[in-house]
Amino acid sequence: MSSNPSLRYQVYYTKEDKTPIIVPRSSVVATSGDIVYIGKNRLEYGEVFNENVLHLLEHYAAPEDPNKAGFPLLSGVIAPLLSKPTVGQIWYNKTKGSPAVWNGISWIGFEQNDTVSGNSGVVLHGQQLPRPVSVDGYTYDYSECSWVVSPFGFSEPERIIFLSCYTDSQARVSMQYRRAGNPTLLNGYATYQIIGIRNTKNHGVPFPTPNVPGLTPTPTVTPTVTPSRTPGVSPTVTPTVTRTPGQTRSATPTPTVTRTETPVPSISRTNTPTPTPTPTITATITPSLPPPIYVDIYDQNVSRATPVGYSVLNTGIVIVYDQNGMNVPSQWLFNDDPANYSVRATLISGTTPTGIMDAWLNCATNRTWELASSTSTFLIEIMRNVDNFIMDTCTVTLTVT
């Protein structure tokens, strides 16, 4: 190789700290990448030059190696193409129909519709968020995903006194709440949105598990009313004026009239100072809020010798008939009139029980569903009449043993 710079080409990379490619005079270099470098005064270089241009235009289009995902099938190209890629070089993956770029270690595919995927929906407490699946069937690992959850489907949300909604690092949902006047911690539903990005890493840190507080009664503040003072009233003294008669009559025919005038005593008035009234303190009493109104029914699985039944009473109580006789498992209505609500029973599976099904029935009347044989599972819904809002639902299973 000639050491005279004028007799060779020095081909520099974009980054200046990389060693340039030296192309000797009248020769070609085919070992420094996937194109052939042509030296000064090289004759008949047209074919090599045109192949370089064509390869660049097609981005070295070649199929993917079925035994090495993400890499080209070298046996399907003209050697030694794609065996010595340059950082930043683009290869068009004909198998996937998308380009990839060489990063010095591997080929990184360009983002496409199947690179990012997600889904959303509603899950129950204790369930795991479903992992996204791309259009090419790739199922994203939770480490490649980010997600968010929030409470869903509350009736009368203003009566919720405690709520906790979160997930662990494996996307398992914890969604629990407590209603006013009910010490039971209830399971609820949560909406979710989960998004997966292929070949990424979720560095998020889950929130710490919140503490579930107990029920602490709120003290009632009784205001102390200070009575107002009424100013004292000083009596007004009315002086009495004593008058001495002014005439003395004698018995002589010619009387001499002597007038004796008794001076009128002067009236002395003593002014009683008016006391400064003490201002009246009026206590401001904040009226207490009315007790919360809510509906709360539970799933029931009742079995016994005939008959077995389930009743929603107009007293706000749910009655079941089981092997222990008649039980009162729960109160379904709190602080309201049952006549303001309606109940409907819908068969899910099994034998249809006695009692009206598939119709809204006003709760001012006791409603009962009984079974004499076999098994029946049905849905109970309670609706607020004023706006047709479903307050709560439960599933009832009756089994005759």
For each residue, the residues with C-beta under 8 A, 3 or more apart:
1: 8 22 24
2: 7 8 24 25
3:
4: 7 8
5: 8 10
6:
7: 2 4 24 25 40
8: 1 2 4 5 22 23 24 25 39 40
9: 22 23 37 39 40
10: 5 20 21 22 23
11: 20 21 22 23 37
12: 16 18 20
13: 16 18 20
14: 88
15: 18
16: 12 13
17:
18: 12 13 15
19:
20: 10 11 12 13
21: 10 11 29 32 33 37
22: 1 8 9 10 11 29
23: 8 9 10 11 27 28 29 37 38 39 40
24: 1 2 7 8 27 29 39
25: 2 7 8 39 40 41
26: 39 40 41 42 43
27: 23 24 39 42
28: 23 36 37 38 39 42 45 48
29: 21 22 23 24 32 36 37 39
30: 36 37 80
31: 84
32: 21 29 37 84
33: 21 37 84 85 86 89
34: 55 60 80 81 82 83 84 85 86 89
35: 52 55 56
36: 28 29 30 48 51 52
37: 9 11 21 23 28 29 30 32 33
38: 23 28 42 45 48 49
39: 8 9 23 24 25 26 27 28 29 42
40: 7 8 9 23 25 26
41: 25 26
42: 26 27 28 38 39 45
43: 26
44: 47
45: 28 38 42 48 49
46: 49 50
47: 44 50 51
48: 28 36 38 45 51 52
49: 38 45 46 52 53
50: 46 47 53 54
51: 36 47 48 54 55
52: 35 36 48 49 55 56
53: 49 50 56 57
54: 50 51 57 58
55: 34 35 51 52 58 60 81
56: 35 52 53 59
57: 53 54
58: 54 55 61 92
59: 56 90 91 92 99
60: 34 55 72 77 81 82 89 90 91 92
61: 58 91 92 94
62: 72 73 76 77 81 82 91 92 93 94
63: 72 73 76 93 94 95
64: 69 70 71 72 73 93 94 95 96
65: 68 69 71 72 73 74
66: 73
67:
68: 65 71
69: 64 65
70: 64 100 106 107 109
71: 64 65 68 106 107
72: 60 62 63 64 65 76 77 82 91 93 107
73: 62 63 64 65 66 76 77
74: 65 77 79 82 83
75:
76: 62 63 72 73
77: 60 62 72 73 74 81 82
78: 81
79: 74 83
80: 30 34 83 84
81: 34 55 60 62 77 78
82: 34 60 62 72 74 77 85 91
83: 34 74 79 80
84: 31 32 33 34 80
85: 33 34 82 89 91 102
86: 33 34 89 102
87: 102 103 104
88: 14 101 102
89: 33 34 60 85 86 101 102
90: 59 60 99 100 101 102
91: 59 60 61 62 72 82 85 99 100 101 102 107
92: 58 59 60 61 62 98 99 100
93: 62 63 64 72 96 97 98 99 100 107 109
94: 61 62 63 64 97
95: 63 64
96: 64 93 109 136
97: 93 94
98: 92 93 109 110 112
99: 59 90 91 92 93 109 110
100: 70 90 91 92 93 107 108 109 110
101: 88 89 90 91 107 108 110
102: 85 86 87 88 89 90 91 106 107 108
103: 87 106 107 108
104: 87
105:
106: 70 71 102 103
107: 70 71 72 91 93 100 101 102 103
108: 100 101 102 103
109: 70 93 96 98 99 100 112 115
110: 98 99 100 101
111: 115 116
112: 98 109 115
113: 116 134 135
114: 117 134 135 136 138 198
115: 109 111 112 134 197 198
116: 111 113 195 196 197 198
117: 114 132 133 134 135 138 140 195 196
118: 132 193 194 195 196
119: 130 132 194
120: 191 192 193 194
121: 130 191 192
122: 152 153 189 190 191 192
123: 127 128 129 173 189 190 192
124: 127 173 175 187 188 189 190
125: 173 174 175 176 187 188 189 190
126: 172 173 174 187
127: 123 124 172 173
128: 123 170 171 172 173
129: 123 147 149 167 171 172 173 192 194
130: 119 121 194
131: 139 140 141 142 145 171 194 196
132: 117 118 119 139 140 145 194 195 196
133: 117 137 138 139 140
134: 113 114 115 117 137 138 139 140 196 198
135: 113 114 117
136: 96 114
137: 133 134
138: 114 117 133 134 198
139: 131 132 133 134
140: 117 131 132 133 134 144 145 196 197 198
141: 131 144 145 196
142: 131 145 169 170 171 202
143: 201 202
144: 140 141 196 197 198 199 200 201 202
145: 131 132 140 141 142 171 194 195 196 197 202
146: 194 195 202 204
147: 129 167 171 192 193 194 195
148: 192 193
149: 129 165 166 167 173 175 190 191 192
150: 165 190 191 192
151: 154 163 165 175 177 188 189 190 191
152: 122 188 189 190 191
153: 122 188 189
154: 151 157 160 177 188
155: 294 295 389 390 391 392
156: 159 160 292 293 294 391
157: 154 160
158: 292
159: 156 179 180 292 293 294
160: 154 156 157 163 177 178 179 180
161: 178 179 180
162: 177 178 185 212 213
163: 151 160 176 177 178
164: 174 175 176 177 210 212
165: 149 150 151 173 174 175 188 190
166: 149 173 174 206 207 209 210
167: 129 147 149 170 171 172 173 174 206
168: 171 172 174 206
169: 142 206
170: 128 142 167
171: 128 129 131 142 145 147 167 168 194
172: 126 127 128 129 167 168
173: 123 124 125 126 127 128 129 149 165 166 167 190 192
174: 125 126 164 165 166 167 168 209
175: 124 125 149 151 164 165 187 188 189 190
176: 125 163 164 185 186 187 188 212
177: 151 154 160 162 163 164 185 186 188
178: 160 161 162 163 182 183 184 185 186 215
179: 159 160 161 182 186 292 294 296
180: 159 160 161 292 294
181: 291 292 294 334
182: 178 179 186 296
183: 178 215
184: 178
185: 162 176 177 178 212
186: 176 177 178 179 182
187: 124 125 126 175 176
188: 124 125 151 152 153 154 165 175 176 177
189: 122 123 124 125 151 152 153 175
190: 122 123 124 125 149 150 151 152 165 173 175
191: 120 121 122 149 150 151 152
192: 120 121 122 123 129 147 148 149 150 173
193: 118 120 147 148
194: 118 119 120 129 130 131 132 145 146 147 171
195: 116 117 118 132 145 146 147
196: 116 117 118 131 132 134 140 141 144 145
197: 115 116 140 144 145 200
198: 114 115 116 134 138 140 144
199: 144
200: 144 197
201: 143 144
202: 142 143 144 145 146
203:
204: 146
205:
206: 166 167 168 169
207: 166 210
208:
209: 166 174
210: 164 166 207
211:
212: 162 164 176 185
213: 162 216
214:
215: 178 183
216: 213
217:
218:
219:
220: 288
221:
222:
223: 283 284 285
224: 283
225: 281 282 283
226: 281
227:
228: 278 279 280 281
229: 277 278
230:
231: 274 275 277
232: 275
233:
234: 272
235:
236:
237: 270
238:
239: 265 267 268
240:
241: 264 265
242: 265
243: 262 264
244: 260 262
245: 248
246: 259 260 261 262
247: 257 259
248: 245 258 260
249: 255
250: 255 256
251:
252: 255 256
253:
254:
255: 249 250 252
256: 250 252
257: 247
258: 248
259: 246 247
260: 244 246 248
261: 246
262: 243 244 246
263:
264: 241 243
265: 239 241 242
266:
267: 239
268: 239
269:
270: 237
271:
272: 234
273:
274: 231
275: 231 232
276:
277: 229 231
278: 228 229
279: 228
280: 228
281: 225 226 228
282: 225
283: 223 224 225
284: 223
285: 223
286:
287:
288: 220
289:
290: 335
291: 181 334 335
292: 156 158 159 179 180 181 334 335
293: 156 159 334 335 336
294: 155 156 159 179 180 181 334 335 391
295: 155 332 333 334 341 382 384 391 392
296: 179 182 330 331 332 334 392
297: 318 330 332 380 382 392 393 394
298: 329 330 394
299: 394 395 396
300: 310 318 320 329 394 395 396 397
301: 396 397 399
302: 308 309 310 320 321 322 396 397 398 399
303: 308 322 323 398 399 400 401
304: 308 321 322 323 324 400 401
305: 308 323 400 401
306: 371 372 373 400
307: 321 370 371 372 400
308: 302 303 304 305 321 322 370 371 398 399 400
309: 302 319 320 321 353 368 369 370 371 398
310: 300 302 318 319 320 321 368 369 370 380 396 398
311: 318 319 320 366 367 368 369
312: 318 332 343 363 366 367 368 380 382
313: 316 317 318 319 338 366
314: 338 339 363 364 365 366
315: 338
316: 313 331 332 333 334 338
317: 313 328 330 331 332
318: 297 300 310 311 312 313 328 329 330 331 332
319: 309 310 311 313 326 327 328
320: 300 302 309 310 311 326 327 329
321: 302 304 307 308 309 310 325 326 327 370
322: 302 303 304 308 325 327
323: 303 304 305 401
324: 304 327
325: 321 322
326: 319 320 321
327: 319 320 321 322 324
328: 317 318 319
329: 298 300 318 320
330: 296 297 298 317 318
331: 296 316 317 318 334
332: 295 296 297 312 316 317 318 382 392
333: 295 316 336 338 341 363
334: 181 291 292 293 294 295 296 316 331
335: 290 291 292 293 294
336: 293 333 340 341
337: 340
338: 313 314 315 316 333 341 363 364
339: 314 362 363 364
340: 336 337 363 384 385 386
341: 295 333 336 338 362 363 382 383 384 385 391
342: 360 361 362 363 382 383 385
343: 312 360 361 363 367 380 381 382 383
344: 358 359 360 361 380 381 383
345: 353 355 356 357 358 367 369 378 379 380 396
346: 357 358 378 379 381
347: 350 352 357 358 376 377 378
348: 377 378 379 395
349: 376 377
350: 347 374 375 376 377
351: 371 373 374 375 376
352: 347 357 376
353: 309 345 357 369 370 371 376 378 398
354: 369 370 371 372
355: 345 367 368 369 370
356: 345 359 361 367
357: 345 346 347 352 353 369 378
358: 344 345 346 347
359: 344 356
360: 342 343 344 383
361: 342 343 344 356 365 367
362: 339 341 342 365 385
363: 312 314 333 338 339 340 341 342 343 367 382
364: 314 338 339
365: 314 361 362
366: 311 312 313 314
367: 311 312 343 345 355 356 361 363
368: 309 310 311 312 355
369: 309 310 311 345 353 354 355 357 378 396 398
370: 307 308 309 310 321 353 354 355 398
371: 306 307 308 309 351 353 354 374 375 376 398 399 400
372: 306 307 354 400
373: 306 351 400
374: 350 351 371 399 400
375: 350 351 371 397 398 399 400
376: 347 349 350 351 352 353 371 397 398
377: 347 348 349 350 395 396 397 398
378: 345 346 347 348 353 357 369 395 396
379: 345 346 348 393 394 395 396
380: 297 310 312 343 344 345 393 394 395 396
381: 343 344 346 390 392 393
382: 295 297 312 332 341 342 343 363 390 391 392 393
383: 341 342 343 344 360 388 389 390 391
384: 295 340 341 387 388 389 391
385: 340 341 342 362 388
386: 340
387: 384
388: 383 384 385
389: 155 383 384
390: 155 381 382 383 393
391: 155 156 294 295 341 382 383 384
392: 155 295 296 297 332 381 382
393: 297 379 380 381 382 390
394: 297 298 299 300 379 380
395: 299 300 348 377 378 379 380
396: 299 300 301 302 310 345 369 377 378 379 380
397: 300 301 302 375 376 377
398: 302 303 308 309 310 353 369 370 371 375 376 377
399: 301 302 303 308 371 374 375
400: 303 304 305 306 307 308 371 372 373 374 375
401: 303 304 305 323
